[in-house]
Structure formats: C-alpha cells, structure tokens
Amino acid sequence: MKKLLAITRNLAASHEEAAAVLAAAGVLTAAGWDWLAKFDPARAAQSMQSLGAKRIWAPPPTYSYDVISTVASEIAEAWLHSFRDASEPGPARLLLKPSQRQWGDSERFALPPLVHAMLGGLQQLRGSWPSWTAIDHATVGSVAIKIGPGGGDRNHWKWPLRLSLEGIEPKSFDATFRPAERGLSRTVKLGAPSEYAFVRSLDGLDAADTAFVTFISDESYDLVAPLLATGRRRAIRPVAWLQGADIDIKSLAKELIYETAHDAPPDLALNLAWLRAGGNAAPPIVFARQDYFEQMDAARLSQSVKDLSQQLRALALANNLPISIPESAAYWFGVPAHNNIRPSELADAIANAVEQDSISYQSEDHAAHATALITGLIDDRGADSRRSAEAKVTAEDVAPSPGAREIETERFSDLSILTGSWWLGDVIPDDARLARDAPLGEASEYTLEVAIRANPIANKDNRKPILPPRRTKESITIYARVIARADIKLADELLPITWPFDEDSTPALFRFSLGTALNSGTLLEVRLLSRDLRLLDQIKYVFENQQWRVYPVDPLATLARPASERARDVLSLAISGARNGYTVQAELVRDGSTPLAVALRQTIRSDDVARLLTDVRRHWTKLVIGVMSKRNQLTEPSYKVASDELAAFGREAWRLLFGDRRGGQKGAGEALGTLLADTPLPSNALVRVSFSDDAQDFTFPWSIVTPPKRKKGAASLEPWGLSYQIEIARTQGRTPPPKSGSLRMTAIVDDGFVSFVDHRKTLQDIVTANPFLALTQADLNDEIRAALVADDPSDVFYFFCHGMMASAPPALLAEMQAEIGAAVKALDKASQEPWQLLVNALGGNDGGARISSSRADFSERALRELEFFNGLRRPLVFLNMCHSASSLPASHIGLPAVFLDRDAIAVIGTEAPITAQFGDAFARALLGRLLNGEALGTAMLATRRTFHQQNNPLALIYTLYGRGDTRLVPKRPESPSPPTNNQPKEIA
C-alpha cells in the first residue's frame, strides 16, 4: 500500500488528483474491475457512479500498480465524472467500507487521501438544504467510514436517541438553552471530565449506557489520529469528526437535539445541524463499526414505516374495505396476523408498534420486504400512483400479488466445487465434489455449482434464507452472476437457475480454470438476481482455516435520487476485437440499480456479420428504390410483410449478439439474452454501443435488432429502434448546455432534388415556426469551407444532398452497383435521374466517402485537410443523404468519423439509400422536435415511432453517433406535435 501511495503522489499533478486515483482504484477493485484489460474511463465512471452511496474499497492488487501509474490521470478523471450527474438538491451520504471485516494496518495509511477524495465528491453533491422531512430518506449527509466489525450490541436504537458531545465545554450552555427549557434534553455528567450527554428523556442516565453518538469538536491534526485514539477505546460508539472553526457549538447542539428528538436519522441530523451552525468546509466524517451502518438502515426504515402508516390512512379515506396481510409482513411489523384488517386499523397498529419499539430490525431487508408487501396492497387498491402504466407486459410479467404469496420451506444459496468440467444435465457423483478441507491445485479445471437448497452442502450459519420473487406457485427463473479473482478464467459469468415452488432449484454450473494454487482467501463472489435485477443474495466462497466457507457480503446499494432526464435503464455494449471477429462486454442497469456487467464470451464472426449486413442492405434497397420510391407509407398488408422480413433479420442480429446455444451449452450470452427478452427494458430506455480501438471497423444494424419470438399468444416485441434510444458512443467531453438565445444553422441543400421536393421551403417553414433559429445557406465549396473553419461556427450543420459511403472491397462495390442498378432500371425515366449519380459513384469510388451536390463536392480526404470546430463549439451534424453512415463492414473511417474526430457533439446519418421525399419528411419531424427542446436521443426515438405509426419503416435507416442527451434549446413546458408534410395518396 505504501508503494501505491508513493506512485500516486509522484504521478499526480496535485494532492486532489492523487487522492482521486487512490480512491477510484480501490473502489473499482472492490467492484471487480479487470486491471488487465484496456482502461475505459467512461465505463469506470459509470461503474462507480452506479454504486451510489456505498463505495466499498479494497486494496488494488500489486499487478495493477503499473496499469494505475500509466493511466493515473484517466482514473482521477473517472472518479470526478462518477459524481457528474448527482446534482439534485439535498445532502448525500457516502459510505467507505473495506472489503474485509476491518481496515488492515497497511491500509490505514490510505485513509487520509481516501477521505479527501470522498469529501471532494461530496462537495459536488451539495445543493439547497431543505428540512430533512422533505428529503428522500435514503439520501443522507456525511462521509462514513467502516472501521471494523460490530461490538456485539445488535439491538436497534431506542428512540429518542441519547447523544454525547465530547470536547464541548459546559460553559457553552446556560440555563436558557432552549432544548432544555422545552424538556427535550438535559445535561448529565459522564465519566470523562469534558463529556456531557444531552438526552430527551428526563429520567436518569446510567453512565454505562451513555453516548450513542459521540462528536469531536474541530481539530486540525491528521485524520488517522482521532480514528486510532477513539476507535479502539469505544467499543460500539460511532465517532464523528467535524472540521470548521466557525461552527457555533451551541447552535450545533440545539439543531442536533431538535432533529434527533423528531426521529431524524442521526447522520442526516448531524449534517443538517452542522450546516445550520455555520459549517461551510468539509462535511462531518463518521468513523463507525458495522453496527452503525445497520442502525442507520433501521433509522431510515423506521421513517419508511411511518410513511407507510400515513399511506394506509390515506387509503382508508378512499377505500377502507378489509385487506389480507401476508403472515411474514405481520411478523416483521410486530402486529397480529389478520386475514382481514381494515387499512385504518393496520395504520394504527403499525404506528403503535413504532411507538412501542416492537418492530424488529435484526434483518433490515426482511423488514423492507414487508414494507414493500403492504405498499403493494396499497398500489393494488389504486390509491398510490407510483407504478408506471407505460410498461407493456404480459400476464407473466405482472408483479407478485403479496396477498397471494404461498408459504415455502426456507432455502439458502448453496455453493460447492466439482473437480473437472461439468455441464447441465450431467449426473454428478458424490466423489466429484471437492472435499470441504481441500485447497485448489495449480493449473487445474473445476466447476462451481450454484443452487438454492433447503439443506445446503455449504455452511448456512450467519446467513438468511432467500425470499423467492414469485407470485404464487409458479416456477421462476433467477440468475447467478459470478465475479472471480483475476487469475481465474471463467467460461461464463452469468447463468440462469430454475427454481420450482417449494423445491430446491436446478444448479448453475460455472466452469473455471485456476492459474495458481489457492490455499487461502476468497475464491469468488456470487450474486443471485431476479429477472428485474433485484439482488436476492450476495455471498462469497472463502477458503480459511483449511475449510471452504460461505459468507454473506454487504450488498452494493445505489444512492437514491430523483430520476434524472437521462435514462435510468441502460444496456451498454462494449465491442472489442478478437481473432476472426469480435467479443461483447455487456452492462445492464435497471431503474438506476447496481450494474450487471457480463462478458458474453462467444465470438461474433466477421463473416456472419457481413452476410447479415448484405441481407439488410438488399432489403433496404428493394424497399427504398423500389416499393417506396414514390410514397411515404405502405398499405397495412405491405407494411406487415416489410416488418416481418426486417424482424427476421433483427432476430438473426440478436442471435449473433447473444448466442443461440441450448441446454448445457448455454452460456452468459444466452442467459443475458433470455433475461432481456423475458423482462424487456422499459420503453425509452437507452442502448449505448461503444468500441475499443481494435473494433472500430465493427458495423451492425443496431436499430433492427429484435428479441426472439415469445410464447404463443404473447405480443411480438418491436426492434430496438422503435423501443429504445440508441447511441453509437465514443469517448468525448460532457454535453454542453442548451442555448437559451438564438440558434444558428448552416444548411447545404442540393437543388437537384427540387423536382421531387422543395426542401429549401421546408427549412424556411421550420425557421418561421422557430424565430430564434437563424438559417444560413452554403451552396459552394468555398462557402461550406468558410462555414466549417469559422472562428464561431454554427450550432448545427445540416446536409441535404448526395452522399457516398466510405471505401469497401471492389467486389462488394460491384455487387452493390448491380443491385441498385437493377432496382433503378425498374423506375420510370424521371425517377431514375437522382439514383444514377449513386450508381455511377459506386463504379468509380476513389477510396473514400464524399458529399456531393449540383454545386459543390467534398471528399472525406478534403474534409480531413481542413481544421475546423477546434473545440470552440461542438455542433450537431445532420448528414441527411444516402449512405452517410454506411452499413458496410470496414467502413469506420467515413463521414461520421470525420466530424466526430473534430469534436462534433453528435452526428446523424443514414445506413442505406434514402429518397428525397422521405429525407424531407424525416428532417421536418426531427428538427421540429429538437427545436422544441427535446433531447436528441428521445427525439430520434419519437420520430421513428411517428413514421412507424404511418406504416413507414424508413426512419430505422437513420443512426445516431455521439451524445443522445444533447439539446439544442432548453426544454419547453409543452411539446406540440411537429408539422408534417401532406402524405401522398396510397398507391395500391
């Protein structure tokens, strides 16, 4: 650890950067970061951001030191970016916990810079500070550091709390101290000369039962000193350290007593009291043992239960008919079990249980589950509107009905190791199981068996049973995710488990090989997840004292915060190059929860992708140049035929991404694919695709990817392009804010299309509807060049002209020329003219993409010779022309890359030929939404859906590269429907 500290301090440009590197490296290590892979700052920031409040820290392995030293600045930047979207009002809590039970002696040297980095992030979370009752109770304020295991006192706090303030002189308070006047507190002399306890109750206070929370007044010495001095001396009491000489001690004590007297969670009460007392530097830092964290969860759950009581009273006013309470919920609330009880009676019973201190919090997640059960009953009555009506689900997807839950035998997660490689369906003899006292040998192959059993093979002490996420007696599928040490090679990281009602589950078999022998320590961690990614259990398999043992792991929780404008449901796909093809690393986030990161393992073959792209290209050519050359919509039967053909290609794309194996051959890819197909992401979720340096030539028809057919009678799933926002991402800076004043657009329009559509009039109509938009026309090469290289370029560059894709093998170009030429020959002579330029260009491609109009021509090579944008402005570039974002293999250079390399915020292009009529209609619809304040990603999705409703699939040809959260102008209160063209009459 000292070596790592020295590395970070020597390489970092500042103390802040060194602290950020150390903090991020440990948090990523605890989250299972692969230090042998190429470091991706964006993914690292996203991974840490998703951890929210509870950032567990683990010392990075020594082999990672060289990597960390090489990318130190990028690691620091990722740490800062992990706080970038956390700007909502109210305080925030950050918990820094070691992966082991307590900080080792060598690790304690890291605490000062770690806390420095945590506080730096917390400062970015500060906003306005309302009353604690108005703040989300899962979001609280201060930094808390876990310093060791619990002290043996597992009972939850008694309300109101007893508080002790250390380092505060008695003279700070006089007879007119208001909390004492009101009977909220009094001072009681304790053992130490300067210790006084402030308690709400006026009965006696035994010195042995003193200060539950101790605060240290301002000190300037090193952070580790008070930790070591007080952490050992006080067995179970958390110690808070406050900085800031300007703090009014009297005000601090008064506010603290008021808040805790009204049941505010103590760490939130501390933060608010500190702020109101004049605190303006680093927020309070709390050092505590495990008990403290359990107590904090209990305190917040206490408030949730009170909120539940209020909801029940509101329900009683609307509908006070009896409801049925699940027995488990009645037990955890400490109320008698009733088959029928009125909401008003249940509200009174819960309120009385809180007052009498009879609600059990020994297992906080069970109590939270009971709260969720009753909340579900309220939802079912229609008195609570929190459930989304947007999700399109079948009966199979409906959430469990709490009142119908059946009683099952308690079951536990079970782990065991099998010698050799085993597959699902194999009959496993007893002698294949590794003995409980046998270490793992070097360069050997094993299989980890994960199951849920009533009588587990592994130990079950100190573990809780798993609550099955089922409705009644149906068989359910859950998922096992395995995270292993760096020297372990797993065949798969995610596999399904089938769990019948009141029976043991089928096993999931994770085959792995070991590079070095394992004689002690943690082998791997297993997380069991429901279909909607709720964490059911989290355990680790450890070899210690010559025994294999299973231990529970502190679950990774997310920082509760209001939903942001960015999607809270995200599927990220990172494409990397591999021998003969490509591999995919997937990361799935549902409702802002902890990400599920999985390597899909199977290789996507380049030849298979090329064949699929050929089929898709031919489909679009036949549709655009043939069937839809003169119309903007299809008849219902024609649209169904076109959609079914496209869906077949989309399902083939799905199989290439997620695999198509069955039975014991299924792996992580099939498991994730099944999870996404059975429990789709909600409408408007985000699919983000990124590429490593060795996969920049990977091209894929993302907008048509379609889940496999569902069970008979179930509704068909739509392609991704009609379901989700899709970003083809690359590493770039933050999204600039929308412009509140005038907006400038430079347009390059080819008048050669005027016989088909008057596009200049369309743009003028858009300007008329949006007076803040200033439009400049650039028709000649010199005018286009001047607009690009201007010191203050436009906010939007819009091209409506001819385009040509990037270079491709001559044989492929000849094949395309023949396909398009044949389609063009079937048109009448007048309609052939605009396509002839494309046919000729395919025959004489000079090896690069180009932009052409009747009055200008720019090759990709000529564009790259220009120096433009230069970071002064990051425009949106809209390439509304044929093949501007080609769907050809090895076409990664192309026009989108030119503008993205010049730091355009985003580029919109097409993957196929497009008619002038449809290009005009699409631009009118999309620009109308963007100029109304919609974000680019949501506007693209909404525009595709609009044309889908008009029986027109061509909007799926348009692709977005770059930042989908881009807004040209601020969001408007209401978004009127964008103007649309008069549609041509249906052609039978």
Secondary structure as UniProt FT lines:
FT   HELIX           2..11
FT   HELIX           15..30
FT   TURN            31..32
FT   TURN            35..36
FT   HELIX           41..51
FT   TURN            52..53
FT   STRAND          54..57
FT   HELIX           62..64
FT   HELIX           65..70
FT   HELIX           72..81
FT   TURN            82..85
FT   STRAND          93..98
FT   TURN            105..106
FT   HELIX           107..110
FT   HELIX           111..124
FT   HELIX           132..134
FT   TURN            137..138
FT   STRAND          142..148
FT   STRAND          163..166
FT   HELIX           170..172
FT   TURN            175..176
FT   HELIX           178..181
FT   TURN            182..183
FT   STRAND          186..189
FT   TURN            193..194
FT   STRAND          196..199
FT   HELIX           207..209
FT   STRAND          213..216
FT   HELIX           224..231
FT   TURN            232..233
FT   STRAND          239..241
FT   TURN            245..246
FT   HELIX           249..261
FT   TURN            262..263
FT   HELIX           266..276
FT   TURN            277..278
FT   STRAND          285..289
FT   HELIX           290..318
FT   HELIX           327..333
FT   HELIX           343..355
FT   TURN            356..357
FT   HELIX           364..381
FT   HELIX           395..397
FT   HELIX           402..404
FT   STRAND          412..419
FT   TURN            424..425
FT   HELIX           430..432
FT   TURN            436..437
FT   TURN            442..443
FT   STRAND          444..453
FT   TURN            461..462
FT   STRAND          476..484
FT   TURN            486..487
FT   STRAND          488..490
FT   STRAND          494..499
FT   TURN            501..502
FT   STRAND          508..514
FT   STRAND          521..529
FT   TURN            531..532
FT   STRAND          535..544
FT   TURN            545..546
FT   STRAND          547..552
FT   STRAND          570..578
FT   TURN            579..580
FT   STRAND          581..589
FT   TURN            591..592
FT   STRAND          596..599
FT   STRAND          604..605
FT   HELIX           606..621
FT   HELIX           622..627
FT   TURN            628..630
FT   HELIX           636..658
FT   HELIX           663..665
FT   HELIX           668..678
FT   TURN            683..684
FT   STRAND          686..691
FT   HELIX           693..695
FT   TURN            696..697
FT   HELIX           702..704
FT   TURN            712..713
FT   HELIX           720..723
FT   STRAND          725..728
FT   STRAND          743..749
FT   HELIX           751..753
FT   TURN            754..756
FT   HELIX           759..769
FT   TURN            771..772
FT   STRAND          773..777
FT   HELIX           781..789
FT   STRAND          796..800
FT   STRAND          802..804
FT   HELIX           810..825
FT   HELIX           829..843
FT   STRAND          850..852
FT   STRAND          857..859
FT   HELIX           860..864
FT   TURN            870..871
FT   STRAND          876..879
FT   TURN            882..885
FT   TURN            889..890
FT   HELIX           894..901
FT   TURN            902..903
FT   STRAND          906..910
FT   HELIX           916..930
FT   TURN            931..933
FT   HELIX           936..949
FT   TURN            950..951
FT   HELIX           954..957
FT   STRAND          958..962
FT   TURN            964..965
//
